[in-house]
């Protein structure tokens, strides 16, 4: 076939994340849309590359074959080489020999050979062109060896060697030479192209690409399923972060199933849900899947494609994922081992990164696209009712059905375009026994914090981002007596309020205006400081502030000092020590020092890297009492009394016993409760032992669900009721006796209940 025999397929060059994608429409083509399998496909790609610049090549049919930057660079080199030969007219008369010493009758044969190598064949099969070239050089060497010296001319040989040098200056031919040198016989060139041009195949209606490769160099650390996808975690020999590879069924379907998916999506594309229906998409998911199942059946019947009921259900779920769902993101958001997902600008330019609860930061094999980002932004704008444009370049939004908080940014704040950060909330809240189990806190530390809540102390939980402070606050809320009324205030919904309601807490959430991305003029949400003043009028409450960020700090301390005196008041704030909390609240947020002293306890969490290891382990590192008799600087005047501090060598939160005699807080609790210091510590240690016991039997009987909130709340309630029974009967509590009775109840009732749930 001669070059130019067929017209070129329609194509478009699309910019995605700073990369130029050449997308060739091969739906009605005469060739197989595969560079490795069809010489006509190679001609199409190489010919079009001579007209446009591209970083990646996509052959699009019902599914797309995507050729990455390395592969496209090899193709660009061949296309440029073809153009070079054309410009130089390498087959012209002057390149074929010397008519003074040679017979011109040989020039025609030489011309045909060069034209075939450098013009006719190169765009269809450059490797074969090179092989033909080598054969022609060998033939010319033989001819020259038989020609008398006076009849010899090196012009044609120089032309051939020049063409050979140009071929060997391309990456494709260099790679082909290596393989050819190892083979006894010249193979079909198709086999060679398959070595170099293995495409990433994906359905045409999916934007995201899944990148695979180098798996043989990776060490598999874990493998598990998320919905209908497979997740593999790898360790790379040359990278500090782990690799998170996801394999979705829609990337490995048969062409017939791809056809059914594409046709179904085209058919249902006319449905455009408005704002009201978007907010109910999660509830309506099954309804849409049933519609898609009917559509798939109709198309399969019409096109005479055999497909089973199970396959129809699978295909309907895939269509739903990319219509009413969130695409590839939806699968990541369903993996509850992930805590954070980052899609950085420019989108389409780099892989998605995430933070895994076990393997920390991981690089995924997913490249998100700008089209998908635009579609996702449209959905969250519709659901939130908030603007997201150059005048409002920040959008914070909670996605309740995915238990996820989204932070989206755009130009001009993000000069490279749209970017996202997703924070995935734990579906069930962390509990203190679960934290003990992972060594986040010691049993005694957990018992001490539980005691402070029971004694209605005011508490600030602090730590850096990712230290687990919000999760710790959630676990402490579970320690509040269930006969208390709890008011929770947040600007981003992270605390497990709905779950606490489901296990019997009397709890009311207040949602306030975010301090970023929203102005007082454009938002109809209540400011944090106004909401906090309202909270003080909503009943005799335990007050929990999701995060102290700005002006509400003054109101919080007003609550601590006046409005909520005698009640539990808790909040979180960014910091890395008790002193940094004072510094932030007093110097940055302008709360008077006299007000700050309303804080009773500061609890500090921090990620720890043991001995310089790359892995980070979250730990509670400090439980500090804020004393009351100091004036200006708590550090200089002994205003911060460490009750427990972290020992990194032992990996343990230790009690600072020498400091206890200086504590004002324990004396205050003793005066208000009538408990002696000895009884106070017996109560604290009983709390610690009860939580530690739950961990022991959960591990012994391999029942991690025992440590979930619904069970630990029952266990907490039972321990409290047993104490109350002894107080009513004897006027005091024998903690050893109560603990023994509680352990028997835990084994006979709680454990038995869980076993029956498992069907044992």
TORMI-342923 format. One line per 2 residues: number of its first residue (from 1); their letters; for each residue x, y, z of C-alpha. Coordinates in Angstrom, 2 decimals. Example, Ala and Ser with C-alpha at 12.3 -4.5 7.8 and 13.67 -1.06 7.14 Angstrom:
2
1	as	12.30:-4.50:7.80; 13.67:-1.06:7.14 $
//
This chain:
760
1	xx	0.00:0.00:0.00; 1.33:3.41:-0.93 $
3	xx	1.42:6.25:1.54; -1.54:8.54:1.14 $
5	xx	-3.74:5.79:-0.34; -6.38:6.32:2.38 $
7	xx	-7.74:9.55:3.74; -6.96:10.46:7.32 $
9	xx	-9.42:9.74:10.14; -11.00:12.70:11.94 $
11	xx	-8.88:13.88:14.82; -8.62:16.59:17.46 $
13	xx	-5.79:17.82:19.68; -6.94:18.46:23.23 $
15	xx	-4.96:20.10:26.02; -5.20:18.21:29.31 $
17	xx	-3.08:19.19:32.30; -0.53:20.91:30.09 $
19	xx	-0.22:17.84:27.81; -1.44:17.70:24.22 $
21	xx	-3.60:14.65:23.50; -4.02:13.65:19.84 $
23	xx	-7.40:11.92:19.80; -8.09:10.04:16.55 $
25	xx	-11.69:9.00:15.88; -11.40:5.38:14.72 $
27	xx	-15.07:4.45:15.09; -15.71:4.10:11.33 $
29	xx	-12.17:3.22:10.34; -11.00:0.56:7.89 $
31	xx	-8.20:-0.43:10.28; -7.90:-2.03:13.72 $
33	xx	-7.32:0.90:16.14; -4.03:-0.50:17.42 $
35	xx	-0.53:0.72:16.59; 0.95:-2.69:17.32 $
37	xx	-1.59:-4.78:15.41; -2.37:-2.83:12.24 $
39	xx	0.05:-1.16:9.83; -2.73:1.12:8.57 $
41	xx	-3.27:2.40:12.12; 0.44:3.21:12.28 $
43	xx	0.17:5.11:9.01; -2.75:7.16:10.32 $
45	xx	-0.95:8.09:13.53; 2.42:8.87:11.93 $
47	xx	0.86:10.88:9.11; -1.26:12.97:11.49 $
49	xx	1.77:13.53:13.75; 3.46:15.16:10.76 $
51	xx	0.67:17.76:10.82; 0.18:18.40:14.57 $
53	xx	2.17:18.33:17.80; 1.13:15.86:20.49 $
55	xx	2.42:14.43:23.76; 0.03:11.46:23.90 $
57	xx	-1.92:9.59:21.23; -5.42:8.17:21.70 $
59	xx	-7.11:5.84:19.22; -10.79:6.11:20.11 $
61	xx	-13.48:3.59:19.27; -15.98:2.09:21.76 $
63	xx	-12.90:1.90:23.93; -9.74:3.97:23.76 $
65	xx	-6.15:2.93:23.36; -3.93:5.52:25.01 $
67	xx	-0.24:5.68:24.10; 1.82:7.47:26.71 $
69	xx	4.44:10.18:26.35; 7.37:7.78:25.86 $
71	xx	5.53:5.86:23.14; 4.32:9.08:21.47 $
73	xx	7.85:10.46:21.50; 9.01:7.38:19.57 $
75	xx	6.23:7.92:17.03; 7.06:11.64:16.73 $
77	xx	10.68:10.75:15.93; 9.62:8.46:13.09 $
79	xx	7.19:11.04:11.72; 9.94:13.69:11.81 $
81	xx	12.34:11.30:10.12; 9.86:10.78:7.28 $
83	xx	9.57:14.55:6.86; 13.37:14.90:6.85 $
85	xx	13.74:12.36:4.06; 11.05:14.19:2.10 $
87	xx	12.78:17.55:2.49; 16.19:16.14:1.56 $
89	xx	14.73:14.09:-1.33; 17.03:11.31:-0.27 $
91	xx	16.00:9.30:-3.38; 16.97:12.05:-5.84 $
93	xx	19.44:11.46:-8.70; 22.46:12.94:-6.90 $
95	xx	22.11:10.44:-4.03; 22.00:7.32:-6.22 $
97	xx	25.51:7.16:-7.73; 28.18:8.73:-9.99 $
99	xx	27.20:8.57:-13.69; 30.83:9.17:-14.68 $
101	xx	31.98:5.78:-13.40; 28.70:3.80:-13.07 $
103	xx	26.02:2.53:-15.36; 22.94:4.74:-15.02 $
105	xx	20.67:1.79:-15.74; 21.18:0.71:-12.06 $
107	xx	19.92:4.05:-10.72; 16.26:3.23:-11.27 $
109	xx	16.46:0.11:-9.09; 18.29:2.08:-6.41 $
111	xx	15.68:4.84:-6.58; 12.87:2.33:-6.07 $
113	xx	14.68:0.79:-3.08; 15.24:4.14:-1.34 $
115	xx	11.67:5.28:-2.04; 10.32:2.07:-0.56 $
117	xx	12.50:2.44:2.56; 12.28:6.19:3.19 $
119	xx	8.88:7.02:1.75; 6.46:4.18:1.01 $
121	xx	7.03:1.84:3.96; 8.29:4.07:6.77 $
123	xx	4.87:5.37:7.85; 3.32:1.90:7.76 $
125	xx	6.13:-0.13:9.26; 9.32:1.75:10.20 $
127	xx	10.93:-1.36:11.66; 10.41:-3.23:8.39 $
129	xx	11.79:-0.21:6.53; 14.92:-0.50:8.64 $
131	xx	15.17:-4.25:7.99; 14.82:-3.66:4.22 $
133	xx	17.50:-0.97:4.53; 19.92:-3.42:6.19 $
135	xx	19.27:-5.91:3.41; 19.94:-3.23:0.77 $
137	xx	23.22:-2.25:2.49; 24.28:-5.89:2.55 $
139	xx	23.40:-6.21:-1.14; 25.34:-3.04:-2.01 $
141	xx	28.41:-4.30:-0.12; 28.37:-7.50:-2.15 $
143	xx	28.00:-5.51:-5.39; 30.85:-3.18:-4.50 $
145	xx	33.16:-6.07:-3.69; 32.73:-7.39:-7.24 $
147	xx	33.17:-4.05:-9.05; 36.61:-3.03:-10.41 $
149	xx	38.19:-0.14:-8.55; 37.89:2.26:-11.47 $
151	xx	34.14:1.54:-11.70; 33.43:1.96:-7.98 $
153	xx	31.39:4.83:-6.49; 30.61:5.19:-2.77 $
155	xx	27.76:7.70:-3.29; 24.91:5.20:-3.03 $
157	xx	26.54:3.41:-0.08; 26.96:6.74:1.70 $
159	xx	23.29:7.47:1.06; 22.29:4.12:2.54 $
161	xx	24.56:4.58:5.56; 23.19:8.10:6.06 $
163	xx	19.64:6.73:6.03; 20.75:3.99:8.44 $
165	xx	22.30:6.54:10.84; 19.09:8.57:10.79 $
167	xx	16.99:5.48:11.54; 19.31:4.44:14.37 $
169	xx	19.05:7.91:15.89; 15.41:7.16:16.78 $
171	xx	14.44:5.42:20.02; 12.14:2.92:18.27 $
173	xx	14.88:1.58:16.01; 17.42:1.55:18.84 $
175	xx	15.05:-0.64:20.87; 14.26:-2.82:17.85 $
177	xx	17.99:-3.36:17.16; 18.47:-4.71:20.70 $
179	xx	15.70:-7.27:20.22; 16.75:-8.17:16.66 $
181	xx	20.32:-8.83:17.80; 19.07:-11.45:20.27 $
183	xx	16.95:-13.34:17.74; 18.19:-15.96:15.28 $
185	xx	15.46:-15.21:12.75; 13.79:-11.92:11.89 $
187	xx	10.30:-12.11:13.45; 7.04:-10.61:12.27 $
189	xx	7.37:-6.92:13.03; 3.93:-7.02:14.70 $
191	xx	5.53:-8.94:17.57; 8.14:-6.22:17.96 $
193	xx	5.56:-3.44:17.97; 3.63:-5.27:20.68 $
195	xx	6.75:-5.04:22.84; 6.93:-1.27:22.45 $
197	xx	3.33:-0.15:22.03; 1.21:-1.83:24.64 $
199	xx	-1.62:0.66:25.06; -3.60:1.58:28.15 $
201	xx	-7.10:0.49:27.22; -10.17:2.14:28.72 $
203	xx	-13.81:2.70:27.77; -14.30:5.82:25.66 $
205	xx	-16.81:7.35:28.11; -14.32:7.24:31.01 $
207	xx	-11.90:10.09:31.34; -9.48:8.76:33.97 $
209	xx	-6.57:6.65:32.85; -5.18:3.78:34.89 $
211	xx	-1.43:3.50:34.47; 0.23:0.12:34.91 $
213	xx	3.80:-1.01:34.45; 6.93:-2.06:36.33 $
215	xx	4.87:-4.45:38.48; 7.67:-7.00:38.27 $
217	xx	9.95:-4.55:40.11; 7.49:-3.90:42.90 $
219	xx	6.99:-5.72:46.19; 3.34:-6.52:46.89 $
221	xx	2.47:-5.43:50.44; -1.31:-5.88:50.49 $
223	xx	-4.26:-6.72:48.27; -7.96:-6.27:48.95 $
225	xx	-11.28:-5.50:47.27; -13.26:-2.25:47.26 $
227	xx	-16.71:-2.64:45.73; -16.02:-4.40:42.41 $
229	xx	-12.41:-3.18:42.18; -9.12:-4.73:43.28 $
231	xx	-6.60:-2.66:45.22; -2.93:-3.58:45.43 $
233	xx	-0.37:-1.78:47.60; 3.22:-2.00:46.38 $
235	xx	6.61:-0.94:47.67; 8.78:0.61:44.96 $
237	xx	12.55:0.01:45.14; 13.34:3.67:44.38 $
239	xx	10.44:5.65:45.88; 9.75:6.70:49.44 $
241	xx	5.96:6.55:49.05; 4.03:3.33:48.49 $
243	xx	2.13:2.62:45.27; -1.66:2.28:45.38 $
245	xx	-2.82:0.44:42.26; -6.53:0.06:41.58 $
247	xx	-7.92:-2.22:38.88; -11.52:-1.59:37.84 $
249	xx	-13.63:-4.09:35.89; -14.59:-1.45:33.32 $
251	xx	-10.97:-1.29:32.13; -10.84:-4.96:31.13 $
253	xx	-14.20:-5.75:29.51; -14.80:-7.36:26.13 $
255	xx	-15.44:-5.09:23.10; -19.10:-6.17:23.09 $
257	xx	-19.52:-5.06:26.71; -17.74:-1.79:25.97 $
259	xx	-20.21:-1.30:23.13; -23.15:-1.95:25.48 $
261	xx	-21.76:0.51:28.04; -21.19:3.24:25.47 $
263	xx	-24.61:2.84:23.88; -26.32:2.77:27.27 $
265	xx	-24.55:5.93:28.38; -25.51:7.65:25.11 $
267	xx	-29.12:6.60:25.62; -29.37:7.89:29.20 $
269	xx	-27.28:11.02:28.58; -30.44:13.03:27.94 $
271	xx	-31.26:12.79:31.65; -29.86:15.87:33.35 $
273	xx	-30.77:15.91:37.05; -31.33:19.32:38.57 $
275	xx	-30.18:20.57:41.94; -32.97:18.90:43.92 $
277	xx	-32.43:15.50:42.40; -28.65:15.74:42.69 $
279	xx	-28.95:15.96:46.45; -30.88:12.69:46.41 $
281	xx	-28.62:10.81:44.02; -27.32:8.42:46.65 $
283	xx	-30.87:7.50:47.67; -31.92:7.11:44.02 $
285	xx	-28.92:5.05:42.93; -30.80:1.75:42.79 $
287	xx	-33.60:3.38:40.82; -31.16:4.55:38.16 $
289	xx	-29.42:1.18:38.08; -32.76:-0.50:37.35 $
291	xx	-33.33:1.94:34.46; -29.86:1.16:33.12 $
293	xx	-30.49:-2.58:33.40; -33.59:-2.25:31.22 $
295	xx	-31.68:-0.13:28.71; -28.80:-2.64:28.53 $
297	xx	-31.26:-5.51:27.98; -32.98:-3.62:25.13 $
299	xx	-29.69:-2.74:23.42; -28.33:-6.28:23.83 $
301	xx	-31.52:-7.74:22.34; -31.48:-5.31:19.42 $
303	xx	-27.78:-5.88:18.68; -28.04:-9.66:19.32 $
305	xx	-25.40:-9.60:22.05; -25.61:-12.41:24.58 $
307	xx	-25.30:-11.16:28.15; -26.30:-12.81:31.45 $
309	xx	-28.36:-11.20:34.21; -25.28:-10.93:36.43 $
311	xx	-23.40:-9.19:33.64; -26.30:-6.79:33.10 $
313	xx	-26.25:-5.87:36.80; -22.47:-5.35:36.69 $
315	xx	-22.72:-3.14:33.60; -25.59:-1.10:35.08 $
317	xx	-23.48:-0.39:38.18; -20.61:0.79:35.97 $
319	xx	-22.90:3.12:33.98; -24.31:4.49:37.26 $
321	xx	-20.79:5.17:38.48; -20.11:7.45:35.50 $
323	xx	-23.54:9.13:35.30; -25.18:9.71:38.67 $
325	xx	-22.01:8.76:40.56; -18.53:10.26:40.85 $
327	xx	-16.60:8.06:38.44; -13.26:6.61:39.48 $
329	xx	-13.28:8.94:42.49; -16.30:7.07:43.84 $
331	xx	-14.28:3.88:44.27; -11.49:5.73:46.09 $
333	xx	-14.03:7.42:48.36; -15.48:4.00:49.18 $
335	xx	-12.12:2.68:50.36; -12.35:3.54:54.05 $
337	xx	-8.66:2.72:54.57; -7.98:6.00:52.78 $
339	xx	-8.00:9.16:54.89; -7.12:11.84:52.29 $
341	xx	-7.09:12.16:48.50; -5.21:14.89:46.60 $
343	xx	-5.82:15.90:42.98; -3.35:18.68:42.20 $
345	xx	-3.34:21.25:39.42; -2.89:21.14:36.53 $
347	xx	-5.31:18.22:36.44; -4.37:15.54:33.93 $
349	xx	-0.67:16.20:34.37; 0.13:13.89:37.27 $
351	xx	-1.12:10.92:39.19; -3.56:11.20:42.09 $
353	xx	-1.98:10.95:45.55; -3.68:9.70:48.69 $
355	xx	-3.01:9.00:52.35; -3.66:5.44:53.47 $
357	xx	-4.36:4.63:57.10; -1.81:1.78:57.05 $
359	xx	0.67:2.77:54.34; 0.59:6.58:54.65 $
361	xx	1.14:8.65:51.48; 0.72:6.60:48.32 $
363	xx	0.99:7.38:44.64; -1.94:5.92:42.73 $
365	xx	-2.06:4.70:39.14; -4.92:7.10:38.30 $
367	xx	-4.67:10.17:36.08; -7.79:12.32:36.50 $
369	xx	-8.94:14.55:33.63; -10.11:18.15:33.43 $
371	xx	-13.44:17.07:31.90; -14.10:14.86:34.91 $
373	xx	-13.06:17.67:37.25; -15.45:20.10:35.52 $
375	xx	-18.28:17.58:35.77; -17.55:16.98:39.44 $
377	xx	-17.43:20.72:40.17; -20.81:21.14:38.47 $
379	xx	-22.28:18.51:40.76; -20.93:19.95:44.00 $
381	xx	-21.91:23.49:42.96; -25.46:22.28:42.32 $
383	xx	-25.59:20.38:45.61; -24.07:23.15:47.70 $
385	xx	-25.77:26.08:46.01; -22.49:27.99:46.31 $
387	xx	-20.48:29.83:43.64; -17.11:28.56:42.44 $
389	xx	-15.40:30.94:40.03; -12.60:33.51:39.91 $
391	xx	-14.50:35.74:42.33; -15.04:32.76:44.66 $
393	xx	-12.03:30.46:44.10; -12.63:28.27:47.18 $
395	xx	-15.44:25.79:47.75; -15.71:23.74:50.94 $
397	xx	-18.40:21.11:50.88; -19.41:17.99:52.77 $
399	xx	-20.46:14.95:50.79; -22.59:13.14:53.40 $
401	xx	-23.29:9.96:51.42; -19.54:9.42:50.98 $
403	xx	-18.64:10.59:54.53; -16.20:13.03:52.94 $
405	xx	-15.24:16.69:53.16; -14.16:18.36:49.91 $
407	xx	-11.93:21.42:49.56; -11.83:22.67:45.96 $
409	xx	-9.70:25.59:44.78; -9.44:27.37:41.44 $
411	xx	-7.84:30.35:39.75; -6.60:32.87:40.82 $
413	xx	-5.83:31.15:44.14; -4.58:28.11:42.23 $
415	xx	-2.81:29.60:39.17; -2.62:26.19:37.45 $
417	xx	-6.38:25.59:37.62; -8.75:23.41:39.62 $
419	xx	-7.44:21.23:42.44; -9.10:19.12:45.12 $
421	xx	-8.38:17.78:48.60; -10.71:15.14:50.04 $
423	xx	-10.82:14.22:53.73; -12.57:10.88:54.30 $
425	xx	-14.20:10.49:57.68; -14.20:7.14:59.43 $
427	xx	-17.67:5.63:58.92; -17.81:4.65:62.58 $
429	xx	-16.06:6.93:65.08; -12.80:5.94:66.70 $
431	xx	-13.11:4.78:70.29; -10.59:5.01:73.11 $
433	xx	-10.22:1.18:73.16; -9.44:1.25:69.42 $
435	xx	-6.83:3.94:70.05; -5.33:1.80:72.81 $
437	xx	-5.22:-1.13:70.41; -3.12:0.82:67.89 $
439	xx	-0.96:2.40:70.64; -2.23:5.90:69.87 $
441	xx	-2.82:6.34:73.60; -2.03:4.28:76.70 $
443	xx	-4.81:2.69:78.80; -4.00:5.04:81.67 $
445	xx	-4.08:8.06:79.35; -7.48:6.96:78.06 $
447	xx	-8.73:6.43:81.61; -7.48:9.87:82.64 $
449	xx	-9.21:11.67:79.73; -12.41:9.74:80.39 $
451	xx	-12.26:10.83:84.03; -11.80:14.49:83.08 $
453	xx	-14.92:14.30:80.91; -16.86:12.63:83.71 $
455	xx	-15.73:15.41:86.08; -16.96:18.03:83.56 $
457	xx	-13.58:19.58:82.87; -12.92:21.97:80.00 $
459	xx	-10.55:20.52:77.44; -8.66:21.51:74.28 $
461	xx	-7.35:18.80:71.94; -4.48:19.99:69.77 $
463	xx	-2.16:18.63:67.12; -0.94:19.14:63.60 $
465	xx	-2.99:18.21:60.54; -3.12:14.43:60.30 $
467	xx	-2.31:13.90:63.99; -5.77:12.44:64.67 $
469	xx	-7.06:15.25:66.88; -10.54:15.27:65.33 $
471	xx	-10.78:11.48:65.64; -9.66:11.76:69.28 $
473	xx	-12.34:14.37:69.91; -14.92:11.97:68.47 $
475	xx	-13.77:9.22:70.81; -13.95:11.59:73.80 $
477	xx	-17.53:12.53:72.91; -18.41:8.85:73.35 $
479	xx	-17.27:9.18:76.98; -19.89:11.83:77.76 $
481	xx	-22.73:10.51:79.91; -25.70:9.66:77.73 $
483	xx	-28.05:11.54:80.06; -26.28:14.77:79.03 $
485	xx	-27.42:17.06:76.24; -24.61:17.63:73.73 $
487	xx	-24.32:20.62:71.39; -21.76:20.30:68.60 $
489	xx	-20.64:23.23:66.47; -18.62:22.80:63.25 $
491	xx	-17.92:24.67:60.04; -16.96:21.42:58.28 $
493	xx	-18.89:18.34:59.33; -16.25:15.93:60.65 $
495	xx	-17.43:14.86:64.10; -19.60:11.68:64.24 $
497	xx	-22.85:13.38:65.29; -25.24:11.20:63.28 $
499	xx	-23.60:8.05:64.59; -23.82:9.26:68.18 $
501	xx	-27.52:9.89:67.64; -27.92:6.34:66.35 $
503	xx	-26.41:4.87:69.54; -28.58:6.91:71.88 $
505	xx	-26.94:10.27:72.50; -29.05:13.41:72.89 $
507	xx	-27.08:15.56:70.48; -27.67:18.64:68.32 $
509	xx	-25.32:19.83:65.58; -24.85:23.47:64.52 $
511	xx	-23.34:24.10:61.06; -21.55:27.44:60.78 $
513	xx	-20.07:29.47:57.98; -16.65:28.36:56.81 $
515	xx	-13.88:30.89:57.51; -12.58:30.44:53.94 $
517	xx	-14.32:30.69:50.60; -17.45:32.34:51.99 $
519	xx	-18.11:35.99:52.70; -20.63:37.29:55.18 $
521	xx	-22.42:39.06:52.36; -22.85:36.03:50.06 $
523	xx	-23.39:33.28:52.61; -26.66:32.59:54.36 $
525	xx	-24.90:30.54:57.03; -24.47:31.73:60.58 $
527	xx	-21.05:32.91:61.77; -19.23:30.67:64.27 $
529	xx	-19.34:33.31:67.03; -23.11:33.89:66.61 $
531	xx	-23.77:30.14:66.53; -21.78:29.66:69.71 $
533	xx	-23.81:32.29:71.55; -26.94:30.50:70.34 $
535	xx	-25.56:27.18:71.56; -25.45:28.52:75.11 $
537	xx	-29.23:28.99:74.97; -30.03:25.51:73.66 $
539	xx	-30.09:23.74:77.00; -27.89:22.56:79.83 $
541	xx	-25.28:21.09:77.56; -21.95:19.57:76.91 $
543	xx	-20.50:21.89:74.29; -18.12:20.63:71.60 $
545	xx	-16.53:22.95:69.03; -15.20:21.07:65.99 $
547	xx	-12.26:23.41:65.49; -11.39:26.77:67.00 $
549	xx	-10.14:28.94:64.16; -11.02:32.60:64.58 $
551	xx	-13.34:34.99:66.44; -15.36:32.17:67.98 $
553	xx	-12.39:31.55:70.32; -13.50:34.51:72.46 $
555	xx	-17.04:33.17:72.64; -15.78:29.68:73.45 $
557	xx	-13.90:31.03:76.43; -16.91:33.06:77.37 $
559	xx	-18.74:29.73:77.43; -16.01:28.16:79.50 $
561	xx	-16.03:30.95:82.06; -19.69:31.87:82.26 $
563	xx	-22.29:30.36:79.99; -21.30:26.74:80.35 $
565	xx	-19.78:26.78:83.81; -20.06:23.39:85.41 $
567	xx	-20.51:21.63:82.08; -18.18:19.86:79.68 $
569	xx	-16.69:22.18:77.09; -14.29:20.77:74.48 $
571	xx	-12.69:22.05:71.29; -9.84:21.30:68.91 $
573	xx	-7.19:23.68:67.61; -4.03:23.38:65.55 $
575	xx	-0.87:23.31:67.65; 1.99:21.06:68.75 $
577	xx	2.12:21.62:72.52; 0.14:23.04:75.42 $
579	xx	2.26:26.18:75.25; 1.56:26.62:71.51 $
581	xx	-2.17:26.45:72.29; -1.82:29.31:74.77 $
583	xx	0.28:31.26:72.26; -2.23:30.76:69.45 $
585	xx	-5.32:31.54:71.52; -3.92:34.54:73.38 $
587	xx	-1.56:36.14:70.87; -3.18:35.16:67.54 $
589	xx	-6.87:34.95:68.43; -6.70:37.73:71.04 $
591	xx	-8.35:35.87:73.90; -7.24:37.40:77.24 $
593	xx	-4.93:35.25:79.33; -7.44:35.39:82.19 $
595	xx	-9.99:33.77:79.88; -7.55:31.14:78.60 $
597	xx	-7.13:29.95:82.19; -10.70:28.62:81.96 $
599	xx	-9.08:25.68:80.11; -8.52:22.78:82.50 $
601	xx	-6.69:20.30:80.25; -4.77:20.39:76.96 $
603	xx	-4.27:17.07:75.17; -1.59:17.02:72.45 $
605	xx	-1.39:14.53:69.55; 1.45:14.27:67.09 $
607	xx	2.76:12.04:64.28; 6.02:10.36:65.38 $
609	xx	8.80:9.08:63.11; 10.72:6.55:65.17 $
611	xx	14.50:6.75:64.71; 14.10:8.80:61.52 $
613	xx	11.94:6.17:59.83; 9.80:7.20:56.86 $
615	xx	6.71:5.80:58.56; 4.70:8.06:60.83 $
617	xx	2.87:6.76:63.88; 0.19:8.92:65.48 $
619	xx	0.48:9.25:69.24; -0.93:11.28:72.12 $
621	xx	2.24:12.87:73.45; 1.10:15.18:76.24 $
623	xx	-1.75:15.62:78.71; -1.27:18.92:80.48 $
625	xx	-3.20:20.71:83.21; -3.61:24.48:82.88 $
627	xx	-3.10:25.91:86.37; -4.84:29.07:87.49 $
629	xx	-2.33:31.08:89.55; -0.11:32.76:86.95 $
631	xx	-0.37:36.09:85.15; 1.51:36.57:81.90 $
633	xx	3.40:33.56:80.50; 2.43:30.02:81.61 $
635	xx	5.81:28.60:80.66; 7.80:31.06:82.78 $
637	xx	5.38:30.96:85.71; 4.70:27.23:85.93 $
639	xx	1.19:27.56:84.58; 1.36:24.36:82.50 $
641	xx	1.64:21.14:84.51; 2.37:17.98:82.54 $
643	xx	0.34:15.07:83.90; 1.45:12.58:81.25 $
645	xx	4.26:12.84:78.68; 5.37:10.62:75.84 $
647	xx	8.55:8.52:76.00; 9.62:7.80:72.41 $
649	xx	12.20:5.18:73.43; 9.54:3.11:75.16 $
651	xx	6.76:4.24:72.79; 4.61:4.92:75.82 $
653	xx	2.61:7.74:77.36; 3.87:7.90:80.95 $
655	xx	2.40:9.39:84.12; 4.51:12.20:85.62 $
657	xx	3.83:11.20:89.22; 6.02:13.92:90.75 $
659	xx	3.76:16.59:89.24; 0.53:15.21:90.67 $
661	xx	1.09:16.77:94.08; 1.17:20.20:92.40 $
663	xx	-2.13:19.69:90.59; -4.92:22.19:91.24 $
665	xx	-7.38:20.26:89.07; -7.44:17.08:91.15 $
667	xx	-7.89:19.12:94.32; -10.77:21.00:92.67 $
669	xx	-12.44:17.73:91.57; -11.92:16.30:95.03 $
671	xx	-13.54:19.34:96.66; -16.52:19.32:94.27 $
673	xx	-17.14:15.57:94.25; -16.21:14.62:97.79 $
675	xx	-13.86:11.94:96.46; -10.44:11.56:98.03 $
677	xx	-7.41:11.65:95.76; -7.01:7.91:96.37 $
679	xx	-10.60:7.27:95.19; -10.07:9.53:92.20 $
681	xx	-7.09:7.49:91.05; -8.89:4.22:91.70 $
683	xx	-11.67:5.49:89.44; -9.16:6.52:86.75 $
685	xx	-7.38:3.16:86.89; -10.71:1.30:86.76 $
687	xx	-11.56:3.24:83.58; -8.16:2.34:82.17 $
689	xx	-8.49:-1.35:83.06; -11.99:-1.58:81.58 $
691	xx	-10.82:-0.20:78.23; -7.71:-2.34:78.26 $
693	xx	-9.84:-5.43:79.01; -12.02:-4.76:75.96 $
695	xx	-8.88:-4.65:73.82; -7.59:-7.92:75.32 $
697	xx	-10.74:-9.94:74.69; -11.30:-8.36:71.27 $
699	xx	-7.86:-9.64:70.25; -8.24:-12.95:72.08 $
701	xx	-11.52:-13.81:70.35; -10.58:-12.02:67.10 $
703	xx	-13.58:-9.72:67.39; -12.44:-6.21:66.42 $
705	xx	-16.10:-5.14:66.28; -16.14:-5.31:70.10 $
707	xx	-14.13:-2.06:70.05; -16.60:-0.24:67.81 $
709	xx	-18.58:2.61:69.33; -21.94:0.82:69.52 $
711	xx	-20.35:-1.76:71.84; -18.00:0.47:73.83 $
713	xx	-20.92:2.79:74.63; -22.84:-0.17:76.04 $
715	xx	-19.77:-1.19:78.04; -19.27:2.37:79.38 $
717	xx	-22.92:2.60:80.37; -22.79:-0.72:82.21 $
719	xx	-19.68:0.28:84.17; -21.32:3.57:85.19 $
721	xx	-24.53:1.80:86.25; -22.62:-0.73:88.35 $
723	xx	-20.82:2.13:90.12; -24.17:3.85:90.68 $
725	xx	-25.66:0.68:92.16; -22.84:0.46:94.71 $
727	xx	-23.16:4.15:95.59; -26.87:3.75:96.23 $
729	xx	-26.39:0.59:98.27; -23.16:1.29:100.16 $
731	xx	-22.50:5.00:99.75; -19.12:4.33:98.12 $
733	xx	-17.62:2.30:95.29; -15.42:-0.78:95.56 $
735	xx	-13.72:-0.43:92.19; -12.19:-3.92:92.21 $
737	xx	-15.58:-5.47:92.84; -17.28:-3.30:90.21 $
739	xx	-14.59:-4.11:87.66; -14.90:-7.84:88.32 $
741	xx	-18.68:-7.74:87.94; -18.33:-5.66:84.78 $
743	xx	-15.85:-8.12:83.23; -18.26:-10.99:83.86 $
745	xx	-21.07:-9.02:82.20; -18.81:-8.20:79.24 $
747	xx	-18.01:-11.87:78.65; -21.46:-13.28:79.34 $
749	xx	-23.56:-10.62:77.64; -21.56:-8.40:75.28 $
751	xx	-19.31:-11.09:73.86; -22.20:-13.53:73.57 $
753	xx	-24.25:-10.89:71.75; -21.52:-10.35:69.19 $
755	xx	-21.03:-14.08:68.66; -24.72:-14.51:67.98 $
757	xx	-24.52:-11.68:65.42; -21.79:-13.62:63.67 $
759	xx	-24.01:-16.68:63.69; -21.81:-18.69:66.04 $
//
